[in-house]
Amino acid sequence: QVQLVESGGGLVQPGGSLRLSCAASRSISSGSFMGWYRQAPGKQRELIAQITVTRGLTTNYIDSVKGRFTISRDNAKNTVYLQMNNLKPEDTAVYYCYVLWPGGEGFWGQGTQVTVSS
């Protein structure tokens, strides 16, 4: 069983920044998909940022976070990051990471709470 441990969440004022980390117990260098999702109270979990590895590395974001959030990975540390800048109250949610390895093995992190409030 692979473990993904998230950290970096917390309370931040509007306009502030946070960096979320997702540390994997397995090498992520062979991972084909890495994503950050979030789930706000009463809403469905949504994919907000992703890295896909096919013939190259591609990142994608939903419109509401484009230009503010950056997903990245450090294969040496087996960690996926989400840098979040210019945070807004509507970014408040539980954030989850997900990594998919070849063979269809995908795992979720436990979630980390991000609260944006003054």
Secondary structure as UniProt FT lines:
FT   STRAND          4..7
FT   STRAND          10..12
FT   TURN            14..15
FT   STRAND          18..24
FT   TURN            29..30
FT   STRAND          33..39
FT   TURN            41..42
FT   STRAND          46..53
FT   STRAND          57..61
FT   TURN            63..68
FT   STRAND          69..74
FT   HELIX           75..77
FT   STRAND          79..84
FT   HELIX           89..91
FT   STRAND          93..101
FT   TURN            102..104
FT   STRAND          105..108
FT   STRAND          112..116
//
